[in-house]
Amino acid sequence: MRLPPKWVRRGILAPLVIGLALIVVALLPAWLAVALIVSIFVEPRLRTPRLLVMVAVYLVWDAAAIVVLFVLWVASGFGWRIHSPGFQRAHYRFVARMLEFLFWNAHWVLRLDIDVRVPEGFHDDDEPRVIASRHAGPGDSFILIHAVLNWFDRSPRIVLKDTMQWDPAVDVVLNRLPNRFIAPPPAAGTAGTRGRREHLPAPAVPLTERISELASDMGERDALVIFPEGGNFTPERRARAIARLRAAGLEAAAERAAHLMNVMAPRPAGLFAALDSAPHADVFLVAHTGLDRIRTIGDVWRELPTDKSITMQVWNVPRADIPEDHDARTDWLMSEWERIDDWIAARNP
């Protein structure tokens, strides 16, 4: 679905979320009573009450964020100082606390645990970093940003899909912080591709230049977060990634991509633009497992309560170990993605 214009997102969607949150809070006791009765006799895992609670929590969480963000906008002089260092720090602290609350609820309601494993000395320096992560399952980007803010103690700069702006709170707060939304091109070979491309506006600035700008002025304890695969892993997207490489005449890369069973072949342009613009930043690669089987609404329902421990493994690649030559760097990136694929396979036999 195409992203609606800003005035629709801020003037219609944001008030709608607040209204829905008020309705849900008013009706939640009655809905929970019915859901509990049904669950006792039909589904002993209490999936319906858990789902109701999480939907209610997220709506109220989103609505509260919109209200607080409006207060911050007023306090900044109706947006006059919203991008000043003080208000940037205030927004980062606010996002950190909101994510902390959200995952505290996920822990108790869904029985979800997160195990983050980092290399030795991970917290010992303040240098800027580039964090490249696999992308799989709903919510993994939320988990990663939660980790970056609350466990890594870094200020993230995120490269993410523009469709995330459908969520009003995410739309407002991430547009106030140094992030870049991208509109991925339609997948080649899909129905209606030509018509969609004709109606997509050309970006004013190429994607690589926007990412370069984002990475170029990183300071202490900043971290650029990017998902080189370009989207959540699915078997269909994996097949399209392989076909894209074959169509470009990159047979050797396509063969290597065909052996990746848990991740998609990474698209290097965005990550390489960040590396070139932040020459002193080390790279940290992130693999995780635990959400791989949850891809659709049906999967979410089947897995409730999740009873899952999401394991997030972080590897450090010193900048001196990353080649400068484009072809050698591309080979390095594919090798790292093969490493991530092997790590996932070892935990999902």
SEFI-800638 format. One line per field, with one value per residue (C-alpha): residue number from 1; x, y, z. Coordinates in Angstrom, 3 decimals. Layout:
<nodes>
num: NUM,...
c1: X,...
c2: Y,...
c3: Z,...
</nodes>
This chain:
<nodes>
num: 1,2,3,4,5,6,7,8,9,10,11,12,13,14,15,16,17,18,19,20,21,22,23,24,25,26,27,28,29,30,31,32,33,34,35,36,37,38,39,40,41,42,43,44,45,46,47,48,49,50,51,52,53,54,55,56,57,58,59,60,61,62,63,64,65,66,67,68,69,70,71,72,73,74,75,76,77,78,79,80,81,82,83,84,85,86,87,88,89,90,91,92,93,94,95,96,97,98,99,100,101,102,103,104,105,106,107,108,109,110,111,112,113,114,115,116,117,118,119,120,121,122,123,124,125,126,127,128,129,130,131,132,133,134,135,136,137,138,139,140,141,142,143,144,145,146,147,148,149,150,151,152,153,154,155,156,157,158,159,160,161,162,163,164,165,166,167,168,169,170,171,172,173,174,175,176,177,178,179,180,181,182,183,184,185,186,187,188,189,190,191,192,193,194,195,196,197,198,199,200,201,202,203,204,205,206,207,208,209,210,211,212,213,214,215,216,217,218,219,220,221,222,223,224,225,226,227,228,229,230,231,232,233,234,235,236,237,238,239,240,241,242,243,244,245,246,247,248,249,250,251,252,253,254,255,256,257,258,259,260,261,262,263,264,265,266,267,268,269,270,271,272,273,274,275,276,277,278,279,280,281,282,283,284,285,286,287,288,289,290,291,292,293,294,295,296,297,298,299,300,301,302,303,304,305,306,307,308,309,310,311,312,313,314,315,316,317,318,319,320,321,322,323,324,325,326,327,328,329,330,331,332,333,334,335,336,337,338,339,340,341,342,343,344,345,346,347,348,349
c1: 0.000,1.272,2.042,-0.590,0.566,1.818,-1.390,-3.395,-0.960,-0.808,-4.315,-6.385,-4.427,-2.972,-6.337,-7.867,-5.314,-6.039,-9.783,-9.359,-7.193,-9.895,-12.544,-10.393,-9.640,-13.350,-14.393,-11.383,-12.799,-15.903,-13.899,-11.427,-14.229,-15.728,-12.323,-11.404,-14.639,-14.068,-10.446,-11.231,-13.415,-11.865,-8.169,-6.301,-3.288,-5.341,-4.418,-7.456,-6.957,-3.225,-3.821,-6.445,-4.089,-1.205,-3.412,-4.763,-1.275,0.082,-2.808,-2.539,1.274,0.953,-1.659,0.371,3.433,1.498,0.334,3.831,5.343,2.794,3.781,7.461,6.606,4.831,7.693,10.200,8.480,5.945,8.749,11.230,13.911,12.737,16.036,18.280,20.682,18.653,15.381,17.127,18.382,14.918,13.400,16.006,15.342,11.615,11.903,14.155,11.626,8.701,10.454,11.482,7.824,6.626,9.023,8.382,4.753,5.756,7.794,4.871,1.990,3.644,6.385,8.979,12.632,15.517,19.062,21.650,25.206,27.923,31.674,34.175,34.926,31.678,30.936,34.488,34.542,32.420,33.264,30.438,29.359,27.601,25.190,24.007,21.309,19.358,15.634,13.096,9.743,7.476,8.977,12.641,13.439,11.726,13.826,17.063,16.389,15.389,18.763,20.706,19.113,18.744,21.521,24.131,23.611,23.813,21.778,20.516,20.234,18.019,17.576,14.102,11.135,8.804,5.794,6.761,5.268,1.774,2.193,1.621,3.942,6.741,6.127,6.440,9.347,11.576,11.115,12.307,15.502,18.288,16.810,16.129,12.949,13.287,10.700,11.858,11.222,8.542,9.823,10.715,8.400,5.392,1.987,1.422,5.093,5.206,2.129,3.376,6.774,5.189,3.373,6.219,7.822,11.555,13.496,14.916,18.245,19.559,19.374,23.137,23.586,20.930,22.613,26.014,24.634,23.202,26.525,28.889,28.286,27.969,29.435,30.286,27.919,25.997,25.131,23.795,21.403,20.744,19.073,20.993,18.447,15.904,12.940,11.792,12.971,10.393,10.984,9.411,11.673,14.677,13.810,13.386,16.774,18.427,16.563,17.656,21.298,20.884,19.145,22.122,24.477,26.016,25.942,28.588,26.775,23.459,24.922,26.156,22.783,21.033,22.887,21.541,18.501,17.650,18.607,18.470,21.431,22.316,22.087,25.452,24.921,23.425,25.843,28.844,27.695,27.607,31.078,32.566,31.057,32.072,35.630,36.481,33.350,33.665,30.924,28.772,26.763,23.592,22.014,18.951,16.603,13.288,10.882,11.603,8.318,6.177,5.494,1.709,-1.226,-2.037,1.484,1.128,-2.141,-0.719,2.387,0.609,1.779,5.160,7.132,10.182,13.682,14.968,18.724,20.575,24.236,26.504,29.854,32.423,34.309,37.169,37.266,40.800,39.485,37.002,38.394,38.336,37.989,34.315,34.477,36.488,34.120,31.109,32.725,33.356,29.703,28.412,30.814,29.447,25.890,26.891,28.212,24.860,23.026,25.164,24.578,20.799,20.857,22.726,19.894,16.983,17.835
c2: 0.000,3.455,5.709,8.459,12.098,13.699,15.648,12.393,10.628,13.497,14.954,11.763,8.653,10.140,11.300,7.993,6.033,8.136,7.601,3.836,3.663,5.355,2.968,-0.082,1.017,1.566,-1.817,-3.913,-5.250,-6.615,-8.055,-9.690,-11.261,-12.841,-13.887,-15.539,-17.533,-18.684,-19.531,-21.636,-23.965,-23.713,-22.764,-23.327,-21.310,-18.120,-16.868,-14.577,-12.681,-12.353,-11.003,-8.547,-7.279,-6.795,-5.008,-2.749,-2.089,-1.220,1.134,2.915,2.965,4.512,7.042,8.066,8.530,10.814,12.964,13.223,14.027,16.821,18.198,18.101,19.913,22.678,22.868,23.274,26.492,24.770,22.973,25.868,24.016,20.456,19.525,21.154,18.830,19.103,18.071,15.349,13.841,14.180,12.269,9.493,9.133,9.055,6.355,4.291,4.396,3.605,0.556,-0.570,-0.469,-2.262,-5.171,-5.392,-6.060,-8.540,-10.427,-10.851,-11.228,-13.256,-14.875,-13.407,-13.234,-11.627,-12.924,-10.522,-11.767,-9.233,-9.597,-8.904,-5.199,-4.246,-1.429,-0.130,2.717,5.666,5.535,5.651,2.310,0.843,-1.964,-4.264,-6.764,-9.575,-8.893,-11.580,-11.679,-8.920,-6.755,-7.604,-3.993,-2.891,-5.431,-4.256,-0.568,-1.461,-3.207,-0.328,2.256,0.397,-2.227,-0.853,2.725,4.177,6.739,4.928,6.421,4.039,3.256,1.737,1.302,4.250,2.015,2.217,5.717,4.197,4.108,7.737,7.642,6.023,8.522,11.561,10.532,9.022,12.027,14.267,12.227,11.615,8.666,7.911,6.348,4.570,3.440,0.064,-0.458,-3.010,-6.533,-7.305,-9.664,-9.122,-8.250,-4.564,-3.675,-1.360,0.602,1.016,2.222,4.826,6.345,6.231,9.667,9.729,10.454,13.968,12.570,9.085,6.547,6.139,9.898,10.042,7.230,8.885,12.085,10.160,8.469,11.355,13.398,10.611,11.558,9.713,6.860,7.175,4.035,3.770,0.803,-0.739,-3.925,-4.845,-7.467,-4.700,-6.507,-9.337,-12.760,-14.905,-17.800,-15.730,-12.739,-15.038,-16.470,-12.969,-11.905,-14.842,-14.079,-10.432,-11.483,-13.843,-11.120,-8.837,-11.497,-12.168,-15.948,-16.595,-14.358,-16.020,-19.455,-18.304,-16.703,-19.973,-21.678,-19.154,-20.860,-18.496,-15.070,-13.228,-12.034,-8.561,-5.470,-3.782,-0.221,1.312,-0.327,0.562,4.193,4.265,2.720,5.228,8.157,6.894,5.648,5.262,3.327,-0.387,-2.684,-4.819,-7.625,-8.873,-12.293,-13.383,-16.301,-16.896,-15.063,-17.077,-19.007,-15.902,-14.289,-13.888,-13.035,-16.747,-17.502,-14.944,-16.559,-20.092,-19.183,-17.352,-17.366,-17.227,-18.840,-17.813,-16.701,-14.533,-14.912,-11.966,-12.502,-9.550,-9.840,-7.092,-6.512,-4.004,-1.449,-2.450,-5.931,-4.591,-4.328,-1.011,-2.519,-2.820,-6.418,-7.595,-5.765,-7.390,-10.800,-9.925,-8.949,-12.154,-14.158,-12.438,-13.222,-16.860,-16.773,-15.442,-18.123,-20.881,-19.487,-19.510,-23.003,-24.337,-23.101,-24.013,-27.537
c3: 0.000,-0.890,2.032,2.518,2.555,5.737,6.409,6.375,8.703,11.187,10.827,10.485,11.505,14.704,16.158,15.013,17.042,20.135,19.674,19.214,22.326,24.406,23.056,23.727,27.295,27.938,26.527,27.525,30.857,29.118,26.214,28.600,30.640,27.520,26.217,29.522,29.585,26.005,26.696,29.761,27.698,24.239,24.369,27.618,26.405,26.860,23.410,23.018,26.312,25.658,22.171,23.464,26.160,23.715,21.161,23.928,25.307,21.869,21.040,24.398,24.025,20.567,21.674,24.745,22.543,20.179,23.113,24.632,21.238,20.820,24.247,23.228,20.007,21.959,24.495,21.659,20.590,18.307,16.509,16.466,18.505,17.869,16.160,18.775,20.665,23.884,22.277,20.264,23.532,25.047,22.122,22.387,26.123,25.481,22.809,25.095,27.935,25.614,24.162,27.627,28.705,25.558,25.962,29.694,28.772,26.064,28.649,31.050,28.611,25.829,27.919,25.585,26.631,24.758,25.124,23.679,23.234,22.442,21.890,24.640,25.042,23.289,25.757,26.112,23.579,22.487,18.791,16.210,14.773,11.772,12.752,9.953,10.862,9.268,8.908,9.777,11.486,12.783,15.474,15.001,14.121,17.372,19.300,17.698,18.366,21.937,22.304,20.739,23.030,26.321,26.265,23.875,25.164,21.651,19.713,16.604,13.133,11.215,7.531,7.252,4.942,4.479,5.249,8.942,8.813,8.778,12.566,13.654,16.674,14.695,11.891,14.156,16.367,13.681,11.396,14.222,14.694,12.152,10.253,6.594,5.233,1.913,-0.618,-1.967,-5.686,-6.646,-7.083,-10.660,-12.427,-10.191,-11.530,-12.089,-11.643,-14.651,-13.597,-10.050,-11.196,-13.441,-10.469,-7.974,-7.599,-8.213,-5.001,-4.854,-3.616,-4.479,-1.655,-1.344,-0.968,1.744,3.664,3.194,4.658,7.598,8.363,7.673,10.828,13.412,16.757,19.944,20.836,17.563,15.613,12.082,11.854,8.447,7.151,3.978,2.878,2.302,3.856,6.106,5.001,3.228,0.822,-1.958,-1.375,-1.147,-4.576,-6.018,-4.626,-6.366,-9.615,-9.398,-9.231,-12.188,-14.207,-13.541,-14.871,-11.448,-11.669,-9.021,-6.522,-7.419,-6.713,-3.304,-2.577,-3.478,-0.624,1.913,3.419,6.306,4.962,1.656,-0.363,0.982,-1.189,-0.644,-1.933,1.208,3.625,1.461,1.279,5.085,5.321,2.887,4.808,8.253,7.616,11.313,12.318,13.033,11.750,14.012,12.425,14.095,13.751,15.674,15.865,17.588,15.270,12.142,12.153,12.723,9.345,9.091,11.363,11.421,12.626,15.421,16.547,16.414,18.409,21.251,23.973,22.295,25.153,23.182,23.918,21.099,20.860,19.338,18.481,17.698,15.901,15.619,12.363,12.862,10.102,9.143,8.226,5.656,2.098,0.269,-3.215,-4.208,-5.458,-2.474,-0.137,-1.827,-1.331,2.331,2.873,1.290,3.479,6.585,5.498,4.995,8.543,9.787,7.788,9.330,12.832,12.314,10.795,13.827,16.064,13.777,12.652
</nodes>
